[in-house]
Amino acid sequence: MFFERHLENILKFYIPDTTNPNQVLDVIPLCKEYVKKLDIDQFLPPVKIDQKKEDEEASDAESDSGMDEPSMDHFDMSMLTPALCHLEELHLSYGVKDCGMNFEWNLFEFTYRDCCSLANAVKKCPTLKDGGKQLLEGMTDNKTVVEFDLRLAEVGQESEYLINQAIKTNQELARFKSLQHPPSAPVPHTVEEKHPEQG
């Protein structure tokens, strides 16, 4: 438990492009034998540095010239999971806790690279339990997902069947709602034509 909490706390306060990755990598040999579950309820994005007015003007010129903004990618979990030889459960939340008045939507952004690194992290960790049970647990509260491709997912047959049933229920619910509230037809717009004789 101690090693799990210790690693979780390091990851919760890891700031990409600021924190030294060795803070995570150096602790892995000490805790890898004892970590079975990680529950990380926040991932901090890179820090945006306040700039002076002239710097803002320079950055505007850079953005006009097509230069990219700083990346908002989070910690790359695929650096960590292959080393955790007993990891069975992984719970992640890509957001910032207690941000208060500093709330911005980009604090909760899940980037494309985050998605790729998380996919690699899961792929490189064969000790994880059947993820289908966690997906199914999430689907019990979800009424909006109507499409889910499980062809490349390694989930148990029972979990896959139950997830498909939940998806079908959501599809039926969406179809019922669309029948109940059909999109309003456009009101025909007529234009009176002016005859030449009317001047």
URSULQUI-V398468 format. One record per pair of residues at least 4 apart in sequence whose C-alpha atoms are under 6 Angstrom apart, sorted by sequence separation. I is the first residue (numbers start at 1). J is the second residue. D is the distance in whole Angstrom. If there is no record, write none. Layout:
i j d
I J D
I J D
//
This chain:
i j d
15 19 5
22 26 5
28 32 5
51 55 6
63 67 5
99 103 6
132 136 6
178 182 5
14 19 6
62 67 5
95 107 6
95 108 4
94 108 6
146 167 5
132 155 5
146 170 6
130 155 6
146 171 5
46 72 6
45 72 6
132 159 5
136 163 6
143 170 6
3 31 5
15 44 6
45 74 5
12 42 5
16 46 5
4 35 5
12 43 6
15 46 6
8 40 6
78 117 6
88 127 6
89 128 6
81 121 6
87 127 6
88 128 4
73 114 6
76 117 6
77 118 6
87 128 6
88 129 5
78 120 6
82 124 5
78 121 4
82 125 5
77 121 6
81 125 6
36 86 5
37 87 6
36 87 4
37 88 6
41 92 6
42 93 5
43 94 5
32 84 5
35 87 6
36 88 5
37 89 5
38 90 5
39 91 5
40 92 5
41 93 5
42 94 6
43 95 6
37 90 6
42 95 5
42 96 5
//
